[in-house]
Amino acid sequence: MRQVVFLDSATIGDGINIPSPNFTHKWTKFDRTNATQTLMRAQNADLIITNKVVFNKALLSQLPQLRHIAIAATGTNCVDLLAARAFGIDVSNVPGYATRSASEHVMSMILSLRRNLLAFQTDIAKGKWQASDQFCFYNDPILDLYGSTLGLIGTGAIAQQVAYVAKAFGMRVIFHSVSERKILEGEELVSLNYLLENSDIVSLHCPLTPATENLINARRLELMRHSAILINTARGSVVDLEALHHALLNKKIAGAGIDVAPQEPPPSDSIVMQLNTLLNCVVTPHTAWASQQASQLLMDQVVANLNAFVTGQSINIVN
């Protein structure tokens, strides 16, 4: 009988059905698992499901019975893939499940910032519309998306879906490939500096690697237009948040949308919380991926990955 342990099931929202695997199994799930609990909870499992619980080389070396880790996400940085391979542990992920959810979240942030929705809501709360002498109150600029340029850093499925939606608004779209991709059929690939200098909106869709950590720093923020906005639904550490805070306060750029943070959840005294106080910054709690439809697709595929592994026909293996 297979022992299946889901270490952080609370990362999946309410109302999501987790299918039962097709094979004979014992299913154990925990809402949350911290670093001191992982070894004890994983030591009898041969199949593990994790979203964000970390498996490094030292931990993997203590789990000789473990045969498969099913990551309930697309990103794989929670598992040391090379170590897993060395220990004979297959690792799977779920690519593409949140493409539509994430792209809609990006566009929601862009629309909110370009049309200054937070500022208008605050103005109404302060009574400014009520005290005005006309039917409309536009104390802050309102900018259409039509005719503006969207720069996408990254060329994967989510970036391409964002591009598809943006074009429906009549936007020009340009891409920069951090992996040095040379061709993206039907799209315009440009240098990073060109993208930053020529985009009205910059949206990040790249993995966190040594090469992309603090990719958007003070120097690169200086390249952006003063009227531009920055969106990050990738990974928190791709942006230097101190530099971003300074740029927003000093009107070096017009706005930002942040769905990810270097530490999640962020401490109450973190720079993320300072960004959250600004009317030209939309902060959401890492939920771009988390529509009900995407979450259900995610768990359906996680269990499908386990079923495939047990039958000897593994899919979505990343190591």
C-alpha positions in Angstrom: 0.0 0.0 0.0 1.3 3.4 -1.0 1.8 6.0 1.8 0.8 9.4 0.5 1.4 12.5 2.6 0.3 16.0 1.7 2.3 18.4 3.9 0.7 21.7 3.3 -2.9 21.2 2.1 -4.0 24.6 3.5 -2.2 26.2 0.6 -5.2 25.0 -1.5 -8.3 27.1 -1.0 -11.7 26.0 0.3 -14.1 24.4 -2.0 -11.5 22.5 -4.0 -12.0 18.7 -4.5 -8.9 16.6 -4.2 -9.5 13.4 -6.2 -8.7 10.1 -4.7 -5.7 8.4 -6.3 -6.5 5.3 -8.4 -4.1 3.0 -6.5 -4.3 1.4 -3.1 -3.1 4.0 -0.6 -3.1 5.5 2.8 -3.7 9.3 2.6 -2.4 11.6 5.3 -2.7 15.4 5.1 -1.5 18.3 7.2 -2.7 21.9 6.9 0.8 23.2 7.4 4.3 21.7 8.1 7.2 23.7 9.3 10.9 22.8 8.9 11.1 21.1 12.3 8.2 18.8 11.5 9.0 17.8 7.9 11.3 14.8 8.6 8.9 13.2 11.1 5.9 13.6 8.8 7.7 12.5 5.7 9.7 9.6 7.0 7.1 6.8 6.3 5.9 8.2 3.0 6.9 7.0 -0.4 4.8 9.7 -2.1 4.9 13.3 -1.0 2.8 16.3 -2.0 4.2 19.7 -1.2 3.5 23.2 -2.3 6.1 25.2 -0.4 7.6 22.8 2.1 11.3 22.7 1.4 13.2 19.5 0.6 17.0 20.1 0.6 19.8 17.6 0.2 20.2 17.0 3.9 16.5 16.2 4.4 16.3 14.0 1.3 19.2 11.9 2.5 17.2 10.9 5.5 14.2 9.7 3.5 15.4 6.4 1.9 11.8 5.2 1.3 10.7 8.3 -0.6 10.2 7.7 -4.3 8.2 10.7 -5.6 7.6 14.3 -4.7 4.6 15.9 -6.4 5.0 19.7 -6.2 1.5 21.3 -6.2 2.8 24.3 -8.2 4.8 25.1 -11.3 7.8 26.5 -9.5 10.3 23.8 -8.3 12.6 25.8 -6.1 11.3 24.1 -2.9 13.1 20.9 -3.9 16.8 20.3 -4.5 16.2 18.6 -7.9 19.8 17.4 -8.4 19.8 15.8 -4.9 16.5 14.2 -5.5 17.7 12.7 -8.8 20.9 11.4 -7.0 18.7 9.7 -4.4 16.4 8.1 -7.0 13.5 10.4 -6.2 11.3 11.6 -9.1 9.9 15.1 -8.8 6.9 16.3 -10.7 5.2 19.7 -11.1 2.1 21.1 -12.6 2.8 23.4 -15.6 0.3 25.8 -17.1 -2.6 25.3 -14.6 -2.7 29.1 -13.6 -2.1 30.6 -17.1 -5.5 32.2 -17.3 -5.8 33.1 -13.6 -2.4 34.8 -13.5 -3.0 36.7 -16.7 -6.3 38.0 -15.5 -4.7 39.1 -12.2 -2.0 40.9 -14.1 -4.6 42.8 -16.2 -6.6 43.6 -13.1 -3.6 45.2 -11.5 -2.8 47.1 -14.7 -6.3 48.4 -15.1 -6.5 49.4 -11.4 -3.3 51.4 -11.6 -3.8 53.0 -15.0 -7.3 54.1 -14.0 -6.2 55.1 -10.5 -9.0 53.1 -8.8 -7.3 53.1 -5.3 -6.9 56.9 -5.4 -10.5 57.5 -6.4 -11.8 55.1 -3.7 -9.8 57.0 -1.1 -11.0 60.4 -2.5 -14.6 59.3 -2.1 -13.9 58.0 1.5 -12.6 61.5 2.3 -15.7 63.2 0.9 -14.0 64.8 -2.1 -16.5 63.7 -4.7 -19.4 64.6 -2.4 -18.0 68.1 -1.9 -17.3 68.8 -5.6 -19.6 70.9 -7.7 -20.0 68.6 -10.7 -21.2 65.1 -11.5 -17.7 63.6 -12.0 -14.6 64.0 -9.9 -11.2 63.2 -11.5 -8.5 64.4 -9.3 -6.1 61.8 -10.7 -5.2 60.9 -14.3 -7.0 58.2 -16.1 -5.1 56.4 -18.9 -6.4 54.0 -21.5 -4.6 50.8 -22.4 -5.2 51.2 -26.1 -2.1 52.3 -27.9 0.2 51.8 -24.9 3.2 49.4 -24.9 3.4 46.4 -22.6 6.9 45.0 -21.9 6.9 41.4 -20.7 10.1 40.0 -19.1 9.8 36.3 -19.7 8.4 34.3 -22.6 6.6 31.4 -21.0 2.9 30.4 -21.1 1.7 33.1 -18.6 3.6 35.9 -20.4 2.2 34.8 -23.7 -1.4 34.7 -22.3 -0.9 38.2 -20.9 0.2 39.3 -24.3 -2.9 37.7 -25.9 -5.2 39.6 -23.6 -3.3 42.8 -23.9 -3.6 42.8 -27.6 -7.3 42.6 -27.3 -7.1 46.0 -25.5 -5.1 47.3 -28.5 -1.8 47.3 -26.8 1.6 46.9 -28.4 3.5 44.0 -26.8 7.3 43.4 -26.6 9.2 40.6 -24.9 12.6 40.2 -23.2 13.9 36.7 -22.7 16.0 36.2 -19.6 16.9 32.7 -21.0 18.3 34.3 -24.1 15.6 32.9 -26.3 16.2 34.1 -29.9 12.8 33.5 -31.5 9.2 33.8 -30.3 6.9 33.2 -33.2 4.9 36.3 -34.1 6.4 38.4 -31.3 9.0 41.1 -30.9 12.0 40.1 -28.7 14.1 43.1 -27.5 16.9 43.8 -25.0 16.1 44.4 -21.4 17.2 48.1 -21.6 15.1 48.7 -24.7 12.1 47.1 -23.0 12.4 49.2 -19.8 13.0 52.4 -21.7 10.1 52.0 -24.2 7.3 50.3 -22.2 4.3 52.0 -20.5 3.8 48.9 -18.4 6.5 46.3 -17.5 5.3 42.9 -16.2 7.6 40.2 -14.8 7.1 36.6 -15.7 10.5 35.0 -15.1 11.8 32.4 -12.6 13.9 33.4 -9.6 17.5 32.4 -10.3 20.9 33.9 -9.4 20.7 35.8 -12.7 17.2 37.3 -12.0 17.6 38.1 -8.3 17.1 41.9 -8.0 16.8 42.0 -11.8 14.7 45.2 -11.4 17.0 47.3 -9.2 17.5 51.1 -8.7 19.5 51.4 -11.9 16.9 49.7 -14.0 14.1 51.5 -12.5 15.8 54.7 -13.6 15.5 53.5 -17.2 11.7 53.3 -17.0 9.4 56.2 -18.0 8.1 58.3 -15.2 4.6 57.4 -16.3 5.3 53.7 -16.4 4.0 51.0 -14.0 5.7 47.8 -12.9 3.8 44.5 -12.2 5.4 41.5 -10.4 3.5 38.2 -10.2 6.7 36.2 -10.6 8.9 35.9 -7.5 9.4 38.6 -4.8 13.2 38.7 -5.0 13.2 39.5 -8.7 12.6 43.2 -7.6 14.6 45.2 -5.2 11.7 46.4 -3.1 13.6 49.1 -1.3 14.5 50.6 -4.7 10.9 50.2 -5.8 9.6 52.0 -2.7 12.0 54.9 -3.4 11.0 55.1 -7.0 7.3 55.3 -6.1 7.8 57.9 -3.4 9.9 60.0 -5.7 7.6 59.6 -8.7 10.4 57.9 -10.7 7.6 55.6 -11.9 3.9 56.0 -11.7 2.8 52.8 -10.0 3.4 49.2 -9.2 1.4 46.0 -8.6 3.0 43.4 -6.3 1.6 39.9 -5.8 4.8 38.2 -4.4 7.3 39.0 -1.6 10.8 37.8 -0.7 9.4 36.4 2.5 5.8 35.1 2.6 3.9 36.1 4.5 5.8 39.3 5.0 6.6 40.6 8.5 4.4 43.5 9.6 7.4 45.9 9.5 8.6 44.8 6.1 9.0 47.0 3.0 6.0 45.1 1.5 3.8 46.6 4.2 5.2 50.1 3.5 4.4 49.6 -0.2 0.9 48.6 0.8 0.2 52.1 2.2 0.9 53.8 -1.1 -2.1 54.7 -3.3 0.0 54.0 -6.4 0.9 50.5 -5.4 -1.5 47.5 -5.4 -0.4 44.6 -3.1 -2.1 41.2 -3.2 -1.1 38.2 -1.1 0.3 35.8 -3.7 -3.1 35.0 -5.2 -2.5 35.6 -8.9 -2.6 31.8 -9.4 -5.4 31.0 -7.1 -8.7 31.2 -8.9 -11.2 28.4 -8.0 -10.8 27.0 -11.6 -7.0 27.1 -11.5 -6.9 25.5 -8.0 -9.1 22.7 -9.1 -7.0 22.1 -12.2 -3.9 22.1 -10.1 -5.1 19.3 -7.7 -6.5 17.2 -10.5 -3.1 17.3 -12.2 -1.2 16.6 -8.9 -3.1 13.4 -8.4 -2.8 12.5 -12.1 1.0 12.9 -11.7 0.9 10.4 -8.8 -1.3 8.0 -10.7 1.1 8.1 -13.7 4.1 7.5 -11.5 2.6 4.5 -9.8 1.7 2.9 -13.1 5.3 3.4 -14.4 4.2 6.1 -17.0 5.5 9.2 -15.2 4.5 12.7 -16.5 5.6 16.2 -15.7 9.0 15.0 -14.3 11.3 18.0 -13.7 14.5 16.3 -12.6 
